[in-house]
C-alpha cells in the first residue's frame, strides 16, 4: 500500500511540476471537472489521478485535488493547469491521506541525527488507490467533461 501512495504522489508531483511550466504550449486537452463524494458527502482535499488504460506514445496521466465542496479540475502533465486531460479511456485513482507529525511536542538536538516521523492514514477505502483493482473508470471526450465519482465506504 505504501508503494501505491508513493506512486500516486510521484505522478501528481510530475503532473503539477510539468503542467505549471508549459502554459500555452501544452497538448490539446479537453476540460474535465467533477465532484467526488463518499456516501453522498463531498470529499475535500482528495487527490485524483486519471491513468490511461492503453498507454501509447502521446498518452499521459492527468490529476488534481478536490476543494472543500469535493470539486476537482484535472491538469494534464503537458497541459495548462486545470484545463483537463487528453481524450481517451482512463482508470481513476482517488486518495485522501491524513498526515500526522509523531514528533510534535518533542525536542531533539541537531546532533542526534533523528529524522522526524510522520504517520499517514488513508481516509478512503484502499481499493480506490489500487491501480489494478480500482473500479473507477472514466472516458474523456471532446469538449467539456463533467465526471462525478460517488464512492462508498464499503465498495463491492
C-alpha positions, 0 to 999 in steps of 0.5 A: 500500500505504501508503494501505491501512495508513493506512486500516486504522489510521484505522478501528481508531483510530475503532473503539477511540476510539468503542467505549471511550466508549459502554459500555452504550449501544452497538448490539446486537452479537453476540460474535465471537472467533477465532484467526488463524494463518499456516501453522498458527502463531498470529499475535500482535499482528495487527490485524483489521478486519471491513468490511461488504460492503453498507454501509447506514445502521446498518452499521459496521466492527468490529476488534481485535488478536490476543494472543500465542496469535493470539486476537482479540475484535472491538469494534464502533465503537458497541459495548462493547469486545470484545463483537463486531460487528453481524450481517451479511456482512463482508470481513476485513482482517488486518495485522501491521506491524513498526515500526522507529525509523531514528533510534535511536542518533542525536542531533539538536538541537531546532533542526534541525527533523528529524522522526524516521523510522520504517520499517514492514514488513508481516509478512503477505502484502499481499493480506490488507490489500487491501480489494478483493482480500482473500479473507477473508470472514466472516458474523456471526450471532446469538449467539456467533461463533467465526471462525478465519482460517488464512492462508498465506504464499503465498495463491492 
